[in-house]
């Protein structure tokens, strides 16, 4: 399944919370976020299914992360930020015994993260090979 293509600007109050003292990430946040879930606006889910963007991790790998959730667009957009526990789903490859955790929050809609294809991310990753540079 392809990744949802919804994008929205972060409201100023959400940006201020990300820049608040005690936030470990020294980089300024982007002014917009992309939904990270699989495609989920359709005839079976309805237009009010929340989009979700990961903002920052919790203090430990198992502690809840900060997420930005929104529905609608323009003047009809509603949003919230909040902590959400990680999805407990695991994918175990029997041939290699590698275990992957779902990278979404608990009780998310749509499929788990390992079933979501991000074509733009894949394109960027293909270009990040040793010796590759914009200068040629």
C-alpha positions as CSV (number, residue, x, y, z in Angstrom):
1,X,0.0,0.0,0.0
2,X,1.2,3.5,-0.8
3,X,1.8,6.1,1.9
4,X,-1.0,8.7,2.4
5,X,-0.2,11.9,0.5
6,X,-1.8,14.3,3.0
7,X,0.4,17.3,4.1
8,X,-0.4,20.2,6.4
9,X,1.3,23.1,8.0
10,X,2.1,22.8,11.7
11,X,0.2,25.4,13.7
12,X,2.4,27.9,15.6
13,X,1.4,26.4,19.0
14,X,2.6,23.0,18.0
15,X,5.9,24.4,16.7
16,X,6.4,26.3,20.0
17,X,5.9,23.1,22.0
18,X,8.5,21.4,19.9
19,X,11.0,24.2,20.5
20,X,10.2,24.3,24.3
21,X,13.1,23.9,26.8
22,X,13.8,20.2,27.4
23,X,13.3,19.1,23.9
24,X,16.4,17.2,22.9
25,X,16.4,17.9,19.1
26,X,18.4,21.1,18.4
27,X,17.1,21.4,14.8
28,X,14.2,23.6,14.1
29,X,11.1,21.6,13.0
30,X,9.9,21.8,9.5
31,X,6.8,24.0,9.1
32,X,4.8,21.2,7.6
33,X,4.2,17.5,8.2
34,X,3.3,14.6,6.0
35,X,0.9,11.8,7.0
36,X,3.0,8.7,7.6
37,X,0.1,6.1,7.5
38,X,-0.9,4.1,4.5
39,X,-3.6,5.5,2.3
40,X,-6.7,5.8,4.4
41,X,-9.1,8.3,2.9
42,X,-11.5,6.3,0.9
43,X,-15.0,4.9,0.6
44,X,-14.4,2.4,3.5
45,X,-12.7,4.8,5.9
46,X,-14.5,8.1,5.4
47,X,-13.1,11.7,5.2
48,X,-12.7,12.0,9.0
49,X,-10.0,9.5,9.5
50,X,-7.1,11.2,11.3
51,X,-3.9,11.7,9.5
52,X,-0.8,11.3,11.7
53,X,2.8,12.6,11.6
54,X,5.6,11.5,14.0
55,X,7.0,14.6,15.8
56,X,9.6,13.3,18.2
57,X,10.4,10.1,20.2
58,X,9.8,9.6,23.9
59,X,12.6,9.7,26.4
60,X,13.3,5.9,26.0
61,X,12.7,3.6,23.0
62,X,9.6,2.2,24.7
63,X,8.0,5.4,26.0
64,X,5.2,7.1,24.1
65,X,6.2,9.4,21.2
66,X,4.8,12.8,20.3
67,X,2.5,12.8,17.3
68,X,0.5,15.4,15.3
69,X,-3.0,14.3,14.2
70,X,-5.3,16.2,11.9
71,X,-8.5,15.8,9.8
72,X,-9.9,18.0,7.1
73,X,-8.2,20.8,5.3
74,X,-8.4,24.6,5.0
75,X,-10.9,26.1,7.4
76,X,-12.4,22.7,8.1
77,X,-9.1,21.3,9.5
78,X,-9.0,20.2,13.1
79,X,-5.7,19.1,14.8
80,X,-4.2,17.9,18.0
81,X,-0.9,16.9,19.3
82,X,-0.3,14.2,21.9
83,X,1.7,11.4,23.2
84,X,0.8,7.9,21.9
85,X,2.2,4.5,22.8
86,X,3.9,2.6,20.0
87,X,2.0,-0.1,18.1
88,X,2.8,-3.5,19.7
89,X,2.8,-5.4,16.4
90,X,5.9,-7.2,15.4
91,X,7.0,-8.7,12.1
92,X,9.4,-11.7,12.4
93,X,11.1,-13.0,9.3
94,X,11.5,-16.7,9.9
95,X,14.4,-17.1,7.4
96,X,16.6,-14.5,9.1
97,X,14.9,-14.2,12.5
98,X,14.9,-10.4,12.1
99,X,12.2,-8.7,14.1
100,X,10.7,-5.4,13.1
101,X,8.4,-3.2,15.2
102,X,5.6,-1.3,13.7
103,X,6.7,2.4,13.5
104,X,3.2,3.8,14.1
105,X,1.2,4.5,17.2
106,X,-1.0,2.0,19.0
107,X,-4.5,1.5,17.4
108,X,-3.5,3.3,14.2
109,X,-5.7,2.9,11.1
110,X,-4.5,1.4,7.9
111,X,-1.8,-1.3,7.7
112,X,1.3,-1.6,9.8
113,X,4.4,0.4,8.8
114,X,6.1,-2.5,7.0
115,X,3.2,-2.7,4.6
116,X,3.4,1.0,3.6
117,X,5.5,2.0,0.6
118,X,7.0,5.5,0.5
119,X,8.1,6.0,-3.1
120,X,9.7,9.4,-2.4
121,X,11.6,8.0,0.5
122,X,12.7,5.1,-1.6
123,X,13.9,7.4,-4.4
124,X,15.9,9.5,-1.9
125,X,17.4,6.4,-0.4
126,X,18.5,5.1,-3.8
127,X,20.5,8.3,-4.4
128,X,22.3,8.1,-1.0
129,X,25.1,5.7,-2.1
130,X,28.8,6.1,-1.3
131,X,30.5,8.4,-3.8
132,X,27.3,9.9,-5.0
133,X,27.1,13.7,-4.8
134,X,25.2,16.5,-6.5
135,X,28.5,17.7,-8.0
136,X,28.9,14.5,-9.9
